[in-house]
Amino acid sequence: MSFHDEFDLLLRARYSILYIPTHEEERVEAAIAQCASQQGRRAVYIWDFVEGYQGNPNDAGFGKRNPLQALEFIEKLPASAAAVFILRDFHRFLDDISISRKLRNLAKLLKSQPKNLVLISPQVTIPEDLSEVLTVLEFPLPNEAEIRVEVERLLAATGQSLEKRALDDLVRSCQGLSTERIRRVLARAIAMHSELRPEDVDLILEEKRQTIRQTQILDFYPATENISDIGGLDNLKDWLLRRGNAFSDRARQYGLPHPRGLLLVGIQGTGKSLTAKAIAHHWHLPLLRLDVGRLFAGLVGESESRTRQMIQLAEALAPCVLWIDEIDKAFSGADGRGDAGTANRVFGTFITWLAEKTSPVFVVATANNIQSLPPEMLRKGRFDEIFFVGLPTQEERQEIFEVHLSRLRPHNLKQYDLERLAYETPDFSGAEIEQSLVEAMHLGFSQNRDFVTDDILEAASQMVPLARTAREQIQLLQEWAAAGKARLASRQGSLSNRIQQQLQKPE
């Protein structure tokens, strides 16, 4: 149900006091005025603390710097006069006992009158004693159609036009921004080169970064990695490539639902985080990184509020990729012990959203310890697929060495014995291979020469891979994957055979 339809319904149902959390005062007031005019031409009165009531010359300035007087004004109008009263920033006065009591009295009185009180605030702050009389109504950010109207209006004002594809890209990139921010960033683009251009998408993305920084919950993460930067993981890469156009209009017309997400489970340093970045870059979607620790706050109810804010922001920026790194550490204690059930409520809100979301937010969650994850997280329907990312095989290690050396020494790649390097580094993860190359570079640099294959082998011989220091934990994880509880990200070799080989290795 749209905001217009829901607000219209609540007016007709005589919901006395509505609470609308939004930063878009101008836009929500225009929407309220439109609904009021369609319901028997209801009068609209707007009040704020500095100017008092505005719009009606007879009442201009009434209630200035006096919120209680602003509420008393409602009673002065005839009982039969249909009206909507908009009070800006009124959340700041709700803790006052006189304001709270007056609102509860008005809630009873207005049930029998065609009057509605609307509180507009940039945030939800409702005292316990008013929770039964206030009804919170969400006001969504502008949708694609509204953004298109705004962009086309600016194009007409500058006397220019854009190709349909460029216009679609511009409109899509503006999703998740308020109307005011859209106008501001497009005006900035016009001021720079006197017209709107397809490359102005970069300016819009920068505006989104600014919006996200202000929330301090999500990070707008730059994604420059390509799928070709991932060594091995052929099954996973094939799965991703098949879904490259899954967010397009053509996919919707075909009947495909939006992809939901992936859970990548595996050993540390095997490329799970790199995969999340590569997905966003390959699909040309913004990458949002969630630090789950930021969801938890000290005040009662604030953690749940932050979780809802995170979900609303991610959906507003859709289509996008939401990357949650090491989700096992975030929700390993979601049993409600020691925190008055806050972790459990946050977890419940999150997994319910995972199961029921219809917005094109592709969630990529990574985990190192599957034992720590609540069983509800692994239920079908939360993610499209669960992939196990294990230690690379010899063939995959050779590919990983090639990827890194192609970036570090593209002109001298042939001088490195990739096959020998892969053979001499059993049990090394991708991160450990990269670190051995860094150490080899230090060896060569300290001797005023380029590093060679022997330097890499010398560096690798000094390293103790995680597969040996955390042998039992990794063994349990591999056995879990071998039991068929996750899809294998790598194609080469049999996982069960590789586990048996590792079990037979001496300590």
C-alpha positions as CSV (number, residue, x, y, z in Angstrom):
1,M,0.0,0.0,0.0
2,S,1.4,3.4,-1.0
3,F,1.8,6.2,1.5
4,H,-1.1,8.1,-0.1
5,D,-3.5,5.2,0.2
6,E,-2.5,4.4,3.8
7,F,-2.7,8.0,4.9
8,D,-6.1,8.4,3.2
9,L,-7.3,5.2,5.0
10,L,-6.1,6.4,8.4
11,L,-7.8,9.8,7.9
12,R,-11.1,8.1,7.1
13,A,-10.7,5.7,10.0
14,R,-10.2,8.7,12.3
15,Y,-6.8,7.8,13.7
16,S,-6.4,10.9,15.9
17,I,-2.6,11.3,16.1
18,L,-0.1,10.2,13.4
19,Y,3.7,10.2,13.7
20,I,5.7,10.4,10.5
21,P,9.5,10.1,10.8
22,T,11.1,11.8,7.8
23,H,13.7,14.4,6.8
24,E,11.6,15.5,3.8
25,E,9.3,18.0,5.4
26,E,8.4,19.8,2.1
27,R,7.6,16.6,0.3
28,V,5.5,14.9,3.0
29,E,3.6,18.1,3.6
30,A,2.7,18.3,-0.1
31,A,1.6,14.7,0.0
32,I,-0.6,15.4,3.1
33,A,-2.1,18.5,1.5
34,Q,-3.0,16.4,-1.6
35,C,-4.7,13.7,0.5
36,A,-6.6,16.4,2.6
37,S,-7.9,18.2,-0.5
38,Q,-9.3,14.9,-1.9
39,Q,-11.1,14.2,1.4
40,G,-13.7,16.9,1.2
41,R,-11.2,19.8,1.0
42,R,-9.9,19.5,4.5
43,A,-8.0,22.6,5.8
44,V,-4.3,22.1,6.5
45,Y,-2.6,24.0,9.4
46,I,1.2,23.9,9.8
47,W,2.9,24.8,13.0
48,D,6.6,25.1,14.0
49,F,8.2,26.4,17.2
50,V,9.7,29.5,15.6
51,E,6.9,30.8,13.3
52,G,3.8,29.3,15.1
53,Y,0.9,28.5,12.8
54,Q,1.4,29.4,9.1
55,G,-0.8,29.7,6.0
56,N,-4.0,31.1,7.4
57,P,-3.8,34.9,7.8
58,N,-6.2,34.9,10.7
59,D,-4.1,32.6,12.8
60,A,-0.6,33.5,11.5
61,G,2.0,33.2,14.3
62,F,-0.4,31.7,16.9
63,G,1.3,29.4,19.3
64,K,4.8,30.8,18.5
65,R,7.3,29.3,20.9
66,N,4.5,27.7,22.8
67,P,3.8,24.0,21.9
68,L,1.0,23.7,24.5
69,Q,-0.8,26.6,23.0
70,A,-0.4,25.0,19.5
71,L,-2.4,22.0,20.8
72,E,-5.0,24.2,22.5
73,F,-5.6,25.9,19.1
74,I,-7.1,22.6,17.8
75,E,-9.9,22.7,20.4
76,K,-10.8,26.3,19.4
77,L,-11.9,25.3,15.9
78,P,-15.6,24.2,15.5
79,A,-16.1,20.5,16.1
80,S,-17.5,20.0,12.6
81,A,-14.5,21.7,10.8
82,A,-12.5,19.1,9.0
83,A,-8.8,19.8,9.2
84,V,-5.3,18.3,9.4
85,F,-2.8,19.8,11.8
86,I,0.9,19.3,11.0
87,L,3.3,20.0,13.9
88,R,7.0,20.1,12.9
89,D,9.8,18.8,15.2
90,F,7.2,18.0,17.9
91,H,9.2,15.0,19.2
92,R,11.3,17.4,21.2
93,F,8.3,18.3,23.5
94,L,6.8,14.8,24.1
95,D,8.6,14.3,27.4
96,D,6.9,17.3,28.9
97,I,4.1,16.1,31.2
98,S,1.7,18.9,30.1
99,I,2.2,18.1,26.4
100,S,1.9,14.4,27.0
101,R,-1.3,14.8,28.9
102,K,-2.8,17.2,26.4
103,L,-2.1,14.8,23.5
104,R,-3.8,12.0,25.3
105,N,-6.8,14.2,25.9
106,L,-6.9,15.2,22.3
107,A,-6.7,11.6,21.2
108,K,-10.0,11.0,22.9
109,L,-11.6,14.2,21.7
110,L,-10.7,13.9,18.0
111,K,-12.2,10.4,17.7
112,S,-15.6,12.1,17.3
113,Q,-14.3,14.9,15.1
114,P,-13.0,15.0,11.5
115,K,-9.6,16.3,12.7
116,N,-6.2,14.6,12.6
117,L,-3.0,15.6,14.2
118,V,0.3,14.8,12.3
119,L,3.7,15.0,14.1
120,I,6.6,15.2,11.7
121,S,10.1,14.4,13.0
122,P,13.4,13.2,11.6
123,Q,13.5,10.3,14.0
124,V,11.2,8.1,16.0
125,T,11.2,9.2,19.7
126,I,8.0,8.1,21.5
127,P,7.7,8.0,25.3
128,E,6.1,5.0,26.8
129,D,3.0,6.8,28.0
130,L,2.2,7.9,24.4
131,S,2.8,4.6,22.6
132,E,-0.9,3.7,22.6
133,V,-2.2,7.0,21.2
134,L,0.4,7.6,18.4
135,T,0.4,5.7,15.2
136,V,3.7,5.6,13.3
137,L,3.4,5.9,9.5
138,E,6.5,5.4,7.3
139,F,7.1,7.9,4.5
140,P,9.3,6.3,1.9
141,L,12.0,7.9,-0.1
142,P,11.0,8.9,-3.7
143,N,10.4,5.9,-6.0
144,E,11.7,5.5,-9.5
145,A,8.7,7.2,-11.1
146,E,9.0,10.3,-8.8
147,I,12.8,10.5,-9.5
148,R,12.2,10.3,-13.2
149,V,9.8,13.2,-13.1
150,E,12.3,15.3,-11.1
151,V,15.2,14.4,-13.5
152,E,13.1,15.1,-16.6
153,R,12.0,18.4,-15.1
154,L,15.6,19.5,-14.7
155,L,16.4,18.3,-18.2
156,A,13.6,20.4,-19.6
157,A,14.8,23.4,-17.6
158,T,18.2,23.1,-19.3
159,G,16.7,22.4,-22.7
160,Q,18.5,19.1,-23.2
161,S,17.7,15.4,-23.5
162,L,19.4,12.1,-22.7
163,E,19.3,8.7,-24.3
164,K,16.9,6.3,-22.6
165,R,19.7,4.1,-21.3
166,A,21.6,7.1,-19.9
167,L,18.4,8.5,-18.3
168,D,17.6,5.1,-16.8
169,D,21.1,4.8,-15.3
170,L,20.8,8.3,-13.9
171,V,17.4,7.6,-12.3
172,R,18.5,4.3,-10.9
173,S,21.6,5.8,-9.4
174,C,19.4,8.4,-7.6
175,Q,17.4,5.8,-5.8
176,G,17.9,6.0,-2.0
177,L,18.3,9.8,-2.0
178,S,15.8,12.3,-0.7
179,T,14.2,14.7,-3.2
180,E,16.3,17.6,-1.8
181,R,19.5,15.7,-2.1
182,I,18.6,14.7,-5.7
183,R,18.0,18.3,-6.6
184,R,21.2,19.4,-4.9
185,V,23.5,16.9,-6.6
186,L,21.9,17.4,-10.1
187,A,22.2,21.2,-9.7
188,R,25.9,20.6,-8.8
189,A,26.3,18.6,-12.0
190,I,24.6,21.3,-14.1
191,A,26.8,24.0,-12.5
192,M,29.9,22.0,-13.4
193,H,29.3,21.7,-17.1
194,S,25.9,23.4,-17.8
195,E,24.1,20.1,-18.5
196,L,23.5,16.6,-17.2
197,R,25.8,13.9,-18.5
198,P,25.8,10.1,-18.2
199,E,29.0,10.3,-16.1
200,D,27.2,12.4,-13.5
201,V,26.4,9.0,-11.9
202,D,29.7,9.3,-10.1
203,L,28.6,12.5,-8.4
204,I,25.4,10.8,-7.3
205,L,27.3,7.9,-5.9
206,E,29.4,10.4,-3.9
207,E,26.2,11.9,-2.5
208,K,25.1,8.5,-1.5
209,R,28.4,7.9,0.3
210,Q,27.8,11.2,2.2
211,T,24.3,10.0,3.2
212,I,25.5,6.7,4.4
213,R,28.4,8.2,6.4
214,Q,25.9,10.3,8.3
215,T,24.0,7.2,9.5
216,Q,27.2,5.6,10.9
217,I,25.7,2.2,10.5
218,L,26.6,1.3,6.9
219,D,29.8,2.0,4.9
220,F,29.7,2.7,1.2
221,Y,32.6,0.4,0.2
222,P,34.5,1.1,-3.1
223,A,34.5,-2.1,-5.1
224,T,37.3,-2.3,-7.8
225,E,38.0,-6.0,-7.7
226,N,37.0,-8.2,-10.7
227,I,35.9,-11.8,-10.7
228,S,39.1,-12.6,-12.6
229,D,41.0,-11.4,-9.5
230,I,39.7,-14.5,-7.7
231,G,42.0,-17.5,-8.0
232,G,40.0,-20.8,-8.2
233,L,36.5,-21.1,-6.8
234,D,35.2,-22.0,-10.3
235,N,31.8,-23.3,-9.1
236,L,31.1,-20.1,-7.3
237,K,32.2,-17.9,-10.2
238,D,30.0,-19.8,-12.6
239,W,27.1,-19.4,-10.3
240,L,27.7,-15.7,-10.1
241,L,28.2,-15.2,-13.8
242,R,24.9,-16.9,-14.6
243,R,23.1,-14.3,-12.5
244,G,24.9,-11.3,-14.0
245,N,21.7,-9.8,-15.5
246,A,19.3,-11.0,-12.7
247,F,18.6,-7.4,-11.6
248,S,17.5,-6.2,-15.1
249,D,14.0,-5.4,-16.3
250,R,14.4,-8.3,-18.8
251,A,14.8,-10.7,-15.9
252,R,11.6,-9.4,-14.3
253,Q,9.7,-9.7,-17.5
254,Y,11.0,-13.3,-17.8
255,G,9.5,-14.0,-14.3
256,L,12.8,-14.3,-12.4
257,P,12.7,-13.1,-8.8
258,H,15.5,-10.9,-7.5
259,P,18.5,-13.0,-6.2
260,R,18.4,-13.0,-2.4
261,G,22.0,-13.6,-1.4
262,L,24.9,-15.9,-0.5
263,L,26.4,-17.3,2.6
264,L,30.1,-18.0,2.2
265,V,31.4,-20.4,4.8
266,G,35.0,-21.4,5.0
267,I,38.5,-21.0,6.3
268,Q,40.0,-17.6,6.9
269,G,41.9,-16.0,4.1
270,T,40.4,-18.1,1.3
271,G,38.8,-15.2,-0.6
272,K,35.3,-14.8,0.8
273,S,35.5,-11.0,1.4
274,L,37.2,-10.6,-2.0
275,T,34.3,-12.4,-3.6
276,A,31.8,-9.9,-2.0
277,K,33.7,-7.0,-3.5
278,A,34.0,-8.7,-6.9
279,I,30.2,-9.4,-7.0
280,A,29.4,-5.7,-6.6
281,H,31.9,-4.6,-9.2
282,H,30.9,-7.3,-11.8
283,W,27.2,-6.5,-11.4
284,H,27.7,-2.7,-11.4
285,L,26.0,-2.4,-8.0
286,P,26.9,-0.2,-5.0
287,L,28.5,-2.2,-2.2
288,L,27.4,-1.5,1.4
289,R,29.3,-3.0,4.3
290,L,27.6,-3.6,7.5
291,D,29.5,-3.8,10.8
292,V,26.9,-5.6,12.9
293,G,28.6,-4.3,16.1
294,R,27.3,-0.8,15.2
295,L,23.7,-2.0,15.5
296,F,24.0,-2.5,19.2
297,A,23.6,0.6,21.4
298,G,23.2,1.2,25.1
299,L,19.7,2.7,25.2
300,V,16.7,0.4,25.4
301,G,15.2,-0.1,22.0
302,E,17.9,1.8,20.2
303,S,19.5,-1.4,18.8
304,E,16.2,-2.5,17.3
305,S,15.7,1.0,15.8
306,R,19.2,0.9,14.3
307,T,18.5,-2.5,12.7
308,R,15.3,-1.1,11.1
309,Q,17.2,2.0,9.9
310,M,19.8,-0.2,8.3
311,I,17.2,-2.3,6.5
312,Q,15.3,0.8,5.3
313,L,18.5,2.4,4.1
314,A,19.7,-0.7,2.2
315,E,16.3,-1.1,0.6
316,A,16.2,2.6,-0.4
317,L,19.6,2.1,-2.1
318,A,18.6,-1.1,-3.9
319,P,19.6,-2.6,-6.2
320,C,22.8,-3.0,-4.1
321,V,25.0,-5.6,-2.5
322,L,25.0,-5.7,1.3
323,W,28.2,-7.3,2.6
324,I,28.2,-8.7,6.2
325,D,31.7,-9.9,7.1
326,E,32.2,-12.6,9.7
327,I,28.5,-12.8,10.6
328,D,29.3,-15.8,12.9
329,K,31.0,-13.5,15.3
330,A,28.2,-11.0,15.3
331,F,25.3,-13.4,16.1
332,S,27.2,-16.2,17.9
333,G,25.6,-15.0,21.2
334,A,22.1,-14.4,19.9
335,D,20.4,-16.3,22.7
336,G,19.3,-13.4,24.8
337,R,21.6,-14.0,27.8
338,G,23.2,-11.0,29.5
339,D,21.7,-8.3,27.4
340,A,18.0,-8.3,28.2
341,G,17.4,-10.2,24.9
342,T,18.7,-7.4,22.7
343,A,20.9,-9.6,20.6
344,N,18.0,-12.1,20.1
345,R,15.6,-9.3,19.0
346,V,18.1,-7.8,16.6
347,F,18.8,-11.3,15.2
348,G,15.1,-12.0,14.9
349,T,14.5,-8.8,13.0
350,F,17.4,-9.4,10.7
351,I,16.6,-13.0,9.7
352,T,12.9,-12.2,9.3
353,W,13.9,-9.5,6.8
354,L,16.2,-12.0,5.0
355,A,13.3,-14.4,4.5
356,E,10.6,-11.9,3.6
357,K,12.4,-9.2,1.7
358,T,11.3,-8.5,-1.9
359,S,13.6,-5.6,-2.6
360,P,16.7,-6.2,-4.8
361,V,19.2,-6.2,-1.9
362,F,21.7,-9.0,-2.5
363,V,23.2,-10.1,0.9
364,V,26.7,-11.6,0.9
365,A,27.5,-12.9,4.4
366,T,30.8,-14.6,5.3
367,A,31.5,-16.9,8.2
368,N,34.5,-18.8,9.5
369,N,32.9,-20.9,12.2
370,I,29.7,-22.6,11.2
371,Q,29.2,-24.0,14.7
372,S,28.7,-20.4,16.0
373,L,25.8,-19.6,13.6
374,P,22.3,-20.1,14.9
375,P,20.5,-22.9,13.0
376,E,17.8,-20.4,11.8
377,M,20.5,-18.6,9.7
378,L,21.1,-21.8,7.7
379,R,17.4,-22.5,6.9
380,K,16.5,-22.5,3.2
381,G,14.9,-19.3,2.1
382,R,17.4,-17.0,3.9
383,F,20.0,-17.2,1.1
384,D,19.9,-18.5,-2.4
385,E,22.9,-20.8,-1.7
386,I,25.4,-21.7,0.9
387,F,28.9,-22.2,-0.5
388,F,31.9,-23.7,1.3
389,V,35.2,-22.0,0.5
390,G,38.0,-24.4,1.5
391,L,41.8,-24.4,1.2
392,P,42.9,-24.1,-2.5
393,T,44.1,-27.2,-4.3
394,Q,47.5,-27.2,-6.0
395,E,45.9,-26.1,-9.3
396,E,44.1,-23.2,-7.5
397,R,47.3,-22.2,-5.7
398,Q,49.0,-21.9,-9.0
399,E,46.2,-19.7,-10.3
400,I,46.4,-17.5,-7.2
401,F,50.1,-17.1,-7.6
402,E,49.5,-16.1,-11.2
403,V,46.8,-13.6,-10.3
404,H,49.1,-11.8,-7.8
405,L,52.3,-11.9,-9.8
406,S,50.4,-10.7,-12.9
407,R,49.5,-7.6,-10.9
408,L,53.0,-7.2,-9.2
409,R,55.3,-8.1,-12.1
410,P,53.2,-8.3,-15.3
411,H,56.3,-8.0,-17.6
412,N,58.4,-10.7,-15.8
413,L,55.7,-13.2,-15.0
414,K,57.4,-16.0,-17.1
415,Q,60.5,-15.9,-14.9
416,Y,58.5,-17.3,-11.9
417,D,58.1,-21.1,-11.6
418,L,54.3,-21.1,-10.8
419,E,54.0,-24.9,-10.8
420,R,56.9,-25.2,-8.2
421,L,55.4,-22.4,-6.1
422,A,52.1,-24.2,-5.9
423,Y,53.6,-27.5,-5.1
424,E,55.8,-26.2,-2.3
425,T,52.9,-24.3,-0.5
426,P,50.5,-27.1,0.6
427,D,47.8,-25.9,3.1
428,F,48.4,-22.2,2.2
429,S,45.3,-20.0,1.9
430,G,45.1,-17.2,-0.7
431,A,45.8,-14.6,2.0
432,E,48.9,-16.6,3.1
433,I,50.1,-16.8,-0.5
434,E,49.8,-13.1,-0.9
435,Q,51.7,-12.5,2.4
436,S,54.5,-14.8,1.2
437,L,54.9,-12.6,-1.9
438,V,55.0,-9.5,0.2
439,E,57.8,-11.0,2.4
440,A,59.7,-12.1,-0.8
441,M,59.5,-8.5,-2.0
442,H,61.0,-7.3,1.2
443,L,63.9,-9.8,0.8
444,G,64.6,-8.6,-2.8
445,F,64.2,-4.9,-1.9
446,S,66.6,-5.2,1.0
447,Q,69.3,-6.5,-1.4
448,N,68.6,-4.0,-4.1
449,R,67.3,-6.6,-6.6
450,D,64.0,-7.9,-7.9
451,F,62.5,-10.9,-6.0
452,V,62.6,-14.3,-7.6
453,T,61.0,-17.7,-7.1
454,D,63.6,-18.8,-4.4
455,D,62.7,-15.7,-2.4
456,I,59.0,-16.6,-2.4
457,L,59.9,-20.2,-1.4
458,E,62.2,-18.9,1.4
459,A,59.4,-16.6,2.7
460,A,56.8,-19.5,2.5
461,S,59.2,-21.8,4.5
462,Q,59.2,-19.4,7.4
463,M,55.4,-19.2,7.6
464,V,53.2,-21.5,9.6
465,P,49.8,-21.6,7.8
466,L,46.5,-21.5,9.7
467,A,45.7,-25.0,8.5
468,R,48.4,-26.3,10.8
469,T,47.9,-24.0,13.8
470,A,44.1,-24.4,13.8
471,R,44.0,-28.0,12.4
472,E,41.1,-29.3,14.5
473,Q,38.8,-26.4,13.8
474,I,39.5,-26.5,10.1
475,Q,39.1,-30.3,10.1
476,L,35.6,-30.0,11.6
477,L,34.6,-27.3,9.1
478,Q,35.8,-29.5,6.1
479,E,33.9,-32.5,7.5
480,W,30.8,-30.4,7.8
481,A,31.1,-29.4,4.1
482,A,31.9,-33.0,3.0
483,A,28.6,-34.2,4.6
484,G,26.8,-32.3,1.8
485,K,25.6,-29.4,4.0
486,A,27.0,-26.7,1.6
487,R,27.8,-26.4,-2.1
488,L,31.5,-26.5,-2.9
489,A,32.9,-23.3,-4.3
490,S,35.8,-25.2,-6.0
491,R,35.4,-27.6,-8.8
492,Q,38.8,-29.4,-8.8
493,G,39.1,-32.6,-6.9
494,S,36.9,-34.4,-4.4
495,L,36.6,-32.6,-1.0
496,S,36.2,-35.9,0.9
497,N,39.4,-37.2,-0.7
498,R,41.3,-34.0,0.1
499,I,40.1,-34.2,3.7
500,Q,41.4,-37.8,4.0
501,Q,44.7,-36.7,2.6
502,Q,45.0,-33.9,5.2
503,L,44.0,-36.3,8.0
504,Q,46.8,-38.6,7.0
505,K,49.4,-35.8,7.2
506,P,51.8,-35.8,10.2
507,E,51.6,-33.0,12.7
